[in-house]
Amino acid sequence: MIFSGFWNKLPLPIIGLSPMDGITDAAFRYMLAKTNKPDVIFTEFVNVEGLARGAVSMLDHFIYNKIERPIVAQIYGIEADSFYKVALMCCYLGFDGIDINMGCPANKVARRNSGAGLIRVPEQAKKIIRTVKQAATDWADGITLEKADIRPKIITTLTESAIRQSRPRKKLPVSVKTRIGIDKVIAEEWIKELLEESPALITMHGRTLKQMYSGGADWEILGKVAKIVHQTDTLFLGNGDVQSVTDAHQKSEQYGTDGVLVGRATCGNPWFFSGHEPTMKDRFKAAINHARYFEEMSMKHAFFAMRKHLAWYCKGFDGARELRKELMQTNSSEEVEEIFDGFLKN
């Protein structure tokens, strides 16, 4: 029997925020949740081997606000034992679900057979799903972080920091995000492998690893996969090239998915999930607020990581190109506000 947790409580179609490495950090997600919240939100992916070996700083990627709920922690790697430990950390931190990344196409990730590289090694992929599900069960049954042999400095950070959102112990649903293949489409065969482990939900991006983000997402194959998944109790979301909320609903209906996850179309567009068309002043105000949130939540990180977000807010109006160039030199929200004020006065 599949344990679905919160997933079965969401109305269909599910329209959620896709995890994006280097983009869906705490400030970005908070900005979307405050503006127009999607049905579900995922964190950036976090490496299990690093955390299992005691990389305390990586816990920053798990910072979230309660307004983001339901929020799912996404993790990646190759070692099943490390997945077990980090899954317990996710349970401790009070997330609503755990998602296993089997879709990242970056060479540094996939060449180790993690991320989308797990498509090459289906037996290991299935072992990882079983391991994470076991961790979720063990947590609900009362296992402690100490008994799981988690590094003491990780336990200290978890128990002493404000990262944790305190909640009663509960079992978390386990999901998977993946792609349609490595260098050719094997989506129908691959999905059957994953379904053997009965995850609560599977999201599939309509490109192969080799394609990265080039070309178009193959929604025809996603439609075929949806029919296979719907022979089970697992939910299925499509992903790739969704341009608007209307497009999300149309794709979900046309291809028979239970919903979609939206990625790049949300960049610089926290209004995406409402369908609102922002004015130039709306964009400027949102960019300033986003920069302030970034400083509040990411003090350990250099402001340059915020600059790409500022550039995404500046499009579709005269002078946007020149404005982006100025914003690429900023180092604080105060500088951002000064530049926008100056632009409006000219």
C-alpha positions in Angstrom: 0.0 0.0 0.0 1.3 3.5 -0.9 1.7 6.0 1.8 0.8 9.4 0.2 0.8 11.7 3.2 -0.2 15.3 2.3 -0.2 14.5 -1.5 -3.7 13.0 -1.6 -5.0 16.1 0.2 -4.1 18.5 -2.5 -6.7 19.4 -5.1 -6.1 18.3 -8.7 -4.4 19.4 -10.8 -1.5 20.1 -8.6 0.4 23.2 -9.8 3.7 23.4 -7.8 7.1 25.0 -7.8 9.9 22.8 -9.2 13.2 22.6 -7.4 16.0 24.4 -9.2 19.6 24.3 -8.1 21.0 27.7 -7.2 17.5 29.3 -7.7 14.9 28.0 -5.3 16.7 29.1 -2.1 14.9 30.2 1.0 14.5 33.8 -0.1 13.1 32.9 -3.6 10.6 30.4 -2.1 9.5 32.9 0.6 9.0 35.5 -2.0 6.7 33.2 -4.0 4.8 32.0 -1.0 4.2 35.6 0.2 3.1 36.8 -3.3 1.1 33.9 -4.8 1.7 30.5 -3.2 1.8 27.4 -5.4 0.1 24.2 -4.3 3.5 22.7 -3.2 7.0 23.9 -2.9 10.4 22.0 -3.1 13.8 23.1 -1.8 16.9 23.1 -3.8 18.5 19.7 -3.9 21.0 18.9 -1.1 23.8 16.4 -1.3 23.4 13.5 1.1 27.0 12.4 1.2 28.1 15.9 2.3 25.5 16.1 5.0 26.1 12.5 6.2 29.8 13.3 6.6 29.1 16.4 8.8 29.0 19.3 6.4 27.0 21.5 8.8 26.9 24.5 6.4 24.7 22.5 4.0 21.9 22.6 6.5 21.3 26.2 5.4 19.7 24.8 2.2 16.9 23.4 4.5 15.9 26.7 5.9 12.2 27.4 5.2 9.2 29.3 6.5 5.9 27.8 7.7 4.1 29.8 5.0 5.7 27.6 2.4 3.8 24.5 3.5 3.4 21.9 2.1 7.2 22.0 1.6 9.2 19.0 0.4 13.0 18.6 1.0 14.8 17.4 -2.1 18.0 15.4 -1.7 20.4 13.8 -4.1 23.4 11.4 -4.1 24.3 7.8 -4.7 25.0 6.2 -1.2 21.9 4.6 0.3 23.3 4.8 3.8 23.8 8.6 3.4 20.2 8.9 2.1 19.0 7.2 5.2 20.7 9.6 7.5 19.7 12.7 5.6 16.1 11.5 5.3 16.0 11.3 9.1 17.3 14.9 9.2 14.4 16.0 6.9 11.9 14.3 9.2 13.4 16.0 12.3 13.3 19.4 10.6 9.5 19.0 10.1 9.2 18.9 6.3 6.0 17.6 4.7 7.7 15.2 2.3 11.0 14.0 1.0 11.9 14.0 -2.8 14.7 12.1 -4.3 16.4 13.8 -7.2 16.9 11.5 -10.2 16.8 14.2 -12.8 19.7 16.7 -12.4 21.6 16.6 -15.7 24.7 18.5 -14.5 27.8 16.5 -15.4 29.4 16.9 -12.0 26.3 15.2 -10.5 25.3 12.7 -13.2 28.8 11.3 -13.9 28.7 9.8 -10.3 25.4 8.1 -11.2 23.5 10.5 -8.9 20.8 12.9 -10.1 19.8 11.8 -13.6 22.7 9.4 -13.6 20.6 7.1 -11.4 18.6 6.2 -14.6 21.7 4.2 -15.6 21.6 2.1 -12.4 17.9 1.2 -11.7 18.7 -1.3 -9.0 20.6 1.4 -7.0 17.8 3.9 -7.7 15.2 1.4 -6.3 17.4 0.7 -3.3 17.6 4.4 -2.5 13.8 4.7 -2.6 13.4 1.8 -0.3 16.0 3.2 2.1 14.4 6.7 2.3 11.0 5.1 2.8 12.5 3.0 5.6 14.0 6.1 7.2 10.5 7.8 7.2 9.0 4.7 8.8 11.8 4.5 11.4 11.4 8.1 12.3 7.6 7.7 12.9 8.4 4.6 15.0 10.8 6.6 17.3 14.3 6.2 16.1 16.7 8.9 17.4 19.4 10.8 15.4 22.0 9.4 17.8 20.9 5.8 17.2 21.1 6.4 13.4 24.8 7.4 13.9 24.4 10.9 12.6 27.5 13.1 13.2 27.3 14.8 16.6 28.0 18.3 15.2 25.1 17.8 12.8 22.8 16.8 15.7 24.0 19.8 17.8 23.3 22.2 14.9 19.9 20.6 14.3 18.9 20.8 18.0 20.3 24.3 18.7 19.5 26.2 15.6 16.3 27.9 14.5 16.1 25.8 11.3 13.7 23.2 12.8 10.0 23.7 12.5 8.9 21.8 15.6 6.1 19.2 14.8 5.0 15.9 16.2 6.7 12.9 14.8 5.0 11.7 11.7 5.8 9.6 8.7 6.7 11.5 5.6 5.7 10.5 2.0 8.6 9.8 -0.4 8.6 11.1 -4.0 10.9 11.0 -7.0 11.8 13.6 -9.7 13.4 12.3 -12.8 13.8 12.5 -16.6 12.7 10.6 -19.7 16.1 9.0 -20.2 19.9 9.5 -20.5 20.7 9.9 -24.2 17.5 8.4 -25.6 13.9 8.1 -24.4 13.3 5.2 -22.2 10.6 6.8 -20.1 8.0 3.9 -20.2 10.6 1.3 -19.2 12.1 3.5 -16.6 8.8 4.5 -14.9 8.0 0.8 -14.5 11.2 0.3 -12.5 10.4 3.2 -10.2 6.8 2.1 -9.7 8.1 -1.2 -8.3 9.0 0.8 -5.1 5.6 2.5 -4.9 6.6 6.1 -4.3 3.8 8.5 -3.3 4.5 10.7 -6.4 6.8 10.8 -9.4 7.6 14.0 -11.4 9.1 13.5 -14.8 10.8 16.2 -16.9 10.2 15.8 -20.6 13.9 15.9 -21.7 16.7 13.4 -21.5 19.9 14.0 -19.5 21.8 14.7 -22.8 19.3 17.4 -23.8 19.9 19.2 -20.5 17.4 22.1 -21.0 17.7 22.4 -24.8 15.0 21.6 -27.3 11.5 21.2 -26.3 10.0 19.0 -23.5 8.3 15.9 -24.9 4.8 16.0 -23.5 3.6 13.3 -25.7 5.8 10.8 -23.9 4.8 12.2 -20.6 1.2 11.5 -21.6 2.1 7.9 -22.3 3.9 7.6 -19.0 0.9 9.1 -17.1 -1.3 6.2 -18.4 1.2 3.7 -17.0 1.4 5.5 -13.6 -2.4 5.7 -13.3 -2.6 1.9 -13.3 -1.2 2.3 -9.7 -1.9 4.6 -6.8 1.2 6.8 -7.4 0.5 10.3 -8.5 2.2 11.7 -11.6 3.3 15.3 -12.4 4.7 16.5 -15.7 7.5 19.1 -15.9 9.1 21.2 -18.7 8.3 24.3 -20.7 5.1 25.3 -18.8 4.6 29.0 -19.6 1.6 30.1 -17.6 -1.1 28.8 -15.1 -3.4 28.4 -18.1 -0.7 26.4 -19.9 -0.3 24.3 -16.8 -3.9 23.4 -16.6 -4.1 22.7 -20.4 -1.1 20.4 -20.3 -2.3 18.5 -17.3 -5.7 18.0 -18.9 -4.4 17.2 -22.4 -1.7 14.7 -21.3 -3.6 13.2 -18.3 -1.2 14.1 -15.5 -2.2 14.9 -11.9 -0.6 18.3 -12.3 2.7 19.9 -13.2 5.7 21.4 -11.6 6.8 24.8 -12.9 10.5 25.9 -12.9 12.1 28.6 -15.1 8.8 30.5 -15.8 8.7 31.6 -12.2 12.1 33.3 -12.2 11.5 37.0 -11.7 7.8 36.3 -11.6 6.4 35.6 -8.1 3.0 36.4 -9.6 3.1 33.3 -11.8 0.7 31.2 -9.8 -2.0 33.9 -9.9 -1.7 34.7 -13.6 -1.3 38.4 -12.7 0.6 40.5 -15.3 2.9 42.8 -13.2 3.6 46.4 -14.1 7.2 47.7 -14.2 6.7 49.2 -10.8 5.4 45.9 -9.5 8.6 44.3 -10.7 10.8 46.9 -9.1 9.0 46.7 -5.7 9.2 42.9 -5.8 12.9 42.9 -6.7 13.7 45.2 -3.7 11.7 43.0 -1.3 13.3 39.9 -2.7 16.8 41.5 -2.1 15.8 42.3 1.5 14.6 38.8 2.1 17.8 37.4 0.7 19.9 39.5 3.1 17.7 38.4 6.0 17.8 34.7 5.2 21.2 34.3 3.5 23.7 36.4 5.5 26.4 33.8 5.0 26.2 34.1 1.3 27.6 36.8 -0.9 25.0 39.2 -2.5 26.2 38.2 -6.0 24.0 35.2 -5.7 21.0 37.6 -5.7 22.0 39.4 -8.9 20.6 36.8 -11.3 17.2 37.2 -9.7 17.4 41.0 -10.1 18.1 40.5 -13.8 15.0 38.3 -14.2 12.8 41.0 -12.8 14.0 43.5 -15.4 12.5 42.5 -18.8 9.7 43.7 -21.1 10.3 47.5 -20.9 12.5 50.1 -22.5 15.9 50.5 -20.8 15.7 47.0 -19.2 19.1 46.0 -20.6 20.9 49.0 -19.2 19.2 48.5 -15.9 20.3 44.9 -15.7 23.9 45.9 -16.2 23.7 48.3 -13.3 22.1 45.7 -11.0 24.9 43.2 -11.8 27.2 45.5 -9.8 25.1 45.7 -6.6 26.1 44.4 -3.2 23.1 45.3 -1.1 19.3 45.8 -1.1 20.0 49.5 -0.5 22.0 49.8 -3.7 19.2 48.0 -5.6 16.6 50.4 -4.3 18.8 53.4 -5.2 19.2 52.1 -8.8 15.5 51.5 -9.3 14.6 55.0 -7.8 17.1 56.6 -10.2 15.7 54.7 -13.1 12.1 55.9 -12.3 13.2 59.5 -12.0 14.9 59.6 -15.4 
